[in-house]
Every structure is written in structure tokens, then in C-alpha cells.
Amino acid sequence: MMERQTYLLIDGENIDATLGSSILGRRPRPEERPRWDRLLEWSERAFDQPVTGLFFLAAGTELPTTFVQALIAIGFKPVPLSGPGKIVDIAIQRTAEALVSRDADVILASHDGDFVDQVSALCDGRRQVGVVGFGEFVNAAFRGLPGVRIIDLEYDVGAFNSALPRVRVIPIDEFDPLDFL
């Protein structure tokens, strides 16, 4: 009998886009991107079992060889894809659907609401399910799913070498309109 495991499904383009557009306001530099090995290690500790990390990439006609080699070196299985449309989303959706019939736990690294139906199907009470990203940008529909653990890539995982800039959310009782006028 196979040992139970966790599948870590990475939508790297989504994480990178959120980091760039919503947090940094520009394209992230390599040193500002997540340390994916830390997420893999965190997942193994948090779910207390082996993790298979699948990193989905839209490769088009050219594969980012250096990045793919780095992913392999740290223990991921890169999944390079080509074709029209949202190929990474389609591949992650199909993978999550295939995992419903497996006795395995699942962590999705994405903020994208396109995966809510698949994650919902995994929330069957038989497994641990997590969604990892920047907590404030994770699609709100994930929060309503029973048993889903929302995991912050920066604060829970510690996947960055330095603190990222964040917008302070102001409690209404501290709000002063003069601060903005």
C-alpha cells in the first residue's frame, strides 16, 4: 500500500502576477520571488507526510530551461504546457479532478477563483485541503469551503527573503478622511 501523500499544485503565473501587480506594482525581480523550496518543505511539515510538488508552466514554444532545472533540483515536477487559452488553469483543474478519487491531500498555490469547483470537490472530509497565496488576495469563495485551510505564502510559509510591502487596512474606528484629503 502506498504511503499517503500531499499534492502541491502550483499556479506560478498567478502567484507571480499577484506579487507584481497587486503588491509590488511592477514586475518582480528574481530575488523578490517566492523561494519555492520553502513552500515544499513547509507543506511536508504542515501536512506531516511526503509532498509531490507539481509546478505548472505555460511554455509556449520556448521552455525556460534554467527555471525548470532549478525546480527539478529542489524537488518539483515541472509540468510544461502549450496550447491555446488558459492552459495552466485547465491542467490544474484536470489534476485536481483526478485527485478526487485518490486518497491524498491537496494544496493549491493560486488566488484564482477558476479552481473553486475543483477545490470544493476535494473538500469531502477525507483529506486536508489548503489554498496558499497572499491571504488578502485569495479568492473569497475559497474561504466558504468546509475544511479549507488558507495559507499565507509570506507570513505562514516564510517563502520570501525579505518583507514585502503591504497596504495597511484601516479599521473603521481609526479612519480619518483628512489623512486622504
RABEL-V353632 format. One record per pair of residues at least 12 apart in sequence whose C-alpha atoms are under 7 Angstrom apart, sorted by the first residue. I is the first residue (numbers start at 1). J is the second residue. D is the distance in Angstrom with one decimal. If there is no record, write none. Layout:
# RABEL-V353632
i=I j=J d=D
i=I j=J d=D
This chain:
# RABEL-V353632
i=4 j=49 d=7.0
i=4 j=103 d=6.7
i=4 j=104 d=5.8
i=5 j=49 d=5.6
i=5 j=50 d=5.1
i=5 j=51 d=5.7
i=5 j=104 d=5.4
i=5 j=105 d=6.3
i=6 j=49 d=6.8
i=6 j=50 d=6.3
i=6 j=51 d=4.6
i=6 j=52 d=6.3
i=6 j=104 d=5.7
i=6 j=105 d=4.5
i=6 j=106 d=5.4
i=7 j=51 d=5.7
i=7 j=52 d=4.9
i=7 j=53 d=6.0
i=7 j=105 d=6.2
i=7 j=106 d=4.8
i=7 j=107 d=6.2
i=8 j=51 d=6.7
i=8 j=52 d=6.1
i=8 j=53 d=4.6
i=8 j=54 d=6.0
i=8 j=106 d=6.0
i=8 j=107 d=4.8
i=8 j=108 d=6.0
i=9 j=53 d=6.3
i=9 j=54 d=5.1
i=9 j=55 d=6.3
i=9 j=92 d=6.9
i=9 j=107 d=6.2
i=9 j=108 d=4.9
i=9 j=109 d=6.1
i=10 j=54 d=6.1
i=10 j=55 d=4.8
i=10 j=56 d=6.0
i=10 j=108 d=6.2
i=10 j=109 d=4.8
i=10 j=110 d=6.9
i=11 j=55 d=6.8
i=11 j=56 d=5.9
i=11 j=109 d=5.8
i=11 j=110 d=5.4
i=12 j=55 d=7.0
i=12 j=56 d=6.9
i=14 j=110 d=5.9
i=14 j=111 d=6.8
i=15 j=110 d=6.0
i=15 j=133 d=6.7
i=23 j=165 d=6.6
i=23 j=166 d=6.6
i=24 j=165 d=7.0
i=32 j=160 d=6.9
i=33 j=160 d=6.9
i=34 j=159 d=5.1
i=34 j=160 d=5.2
i=35 j=159 d=5.1
i=35 j=160 d=6.1
i=36 j=159 d=6.9
i=37 j=74 d=5.8
i=38 j=157 d=7.0
i=38 j=159 d=5.6
i=39 j=157 d=6.1
i=39 j=159 d=6.4
i=40 j=53 d=6.8
i=42 j=157 d=6.1
i=53 j=76 d=4.8
i=53 j=77 d=6.0
i=54 j=76 d=5.8
i=54 j=77 d=4.9
i=54 j=78 d=5.9
i=54 j=79 d=6.6
i=55 j=76 d=6.6
i=55 j=77 d=6.2
i=55 j=78 d=4.8
i=55 j=79 d=5.8
i=56 j=78 d=6.1
i=56 j=79 d=4.7
i=56 j=80 d=6.1
i=56 j=88 d=5.9
i=57 j=79 d=5.9
i=57 j=80 d=4.7
i=57 j=81 d=5.9
i=57 j=88 d=6.4
i=58 j=80 d=6.0
i=58 j=81 d=5.0
i=58 j=82 d=5.9
i=58 j=87 d=6.8
i=58 j=88 d=6.1
i=59 j=80 d=5.5
i=59 j=81 d=5.4
i=59 j=82 d=5.7
i=60 j=81 d=7.0
i=60 j=82 d=4.9
i=93 j=115 d=6.4
i=93 j=118 d=6.3
i=96 j=118 d=5.9
i=97 j=118 d=6.0
i=100 j=121 d=6.9
i=100 j=122 d=5.6
i=104 j=127 d=6.5
i=105 j=127 d=5.1
i=105 j=128 d=5.0
i=105 j=129 d=6.0
i=106 j=128 d=6.5
i=106 j=129 d=5.0
i=106 j=130 d=6.4
i=107 j=129 d=5.7
i=107 j=130 d=4.4
i=107 j=131 d=5.6
i=108 j=130 d=6.2
i=108 j=131 d=4.8
i=108 j=132 d=6.1
i=109 j=131 d=5.8
i=109 j=132 d=4.6
i=109 j=133 d=5.8
i=110 j=131 d=6.9
i=110 j=132 d=6.3
i=110 j=133 d=5.8
i=111 j=133 d=6.1
i=111 j=137 d=6.2
i=111 j=138 d=4.2
i=111 j=139 d=5.5
i=112 j=139 d=6.1
i=113 j=139 d=5.4
i=116 j=141 d=6.7
i=116 j=142 d=6.2
i=120 j=145 d=6.2
i=123 j=146 d=6.4
i=123 j=147 d=6.5
i=129 j=147 d=6.9
i=129 j=148 d=5.2
i=129 j=149 d=6.3
i=130 j=148 d=5.3
i=130 j=149 d=4.5
i=130 j=150 d=5.8
i=130 j=151 d=6.7
i=131 j=149 d=6.2
i=131 j=150 d=5.1
i=131 j=151 d=6.0
i=132 j=150 d=6.0
i=132 j=151 d=4.5
i=132 j=152 d=5.7
i=132 j=153 d=6.0
i=133 j=151 d=6.5
i=133 j=152 d=5.3
i=133 j=153 d=5.0
i=134 j=152 d=5.2
i=134 j=153 d=5.7
i=134 j=154 d=6.9
i=135 j=150 d=7.0
i=135 j=151 d=6.8
i=135 j=152 d=5.0
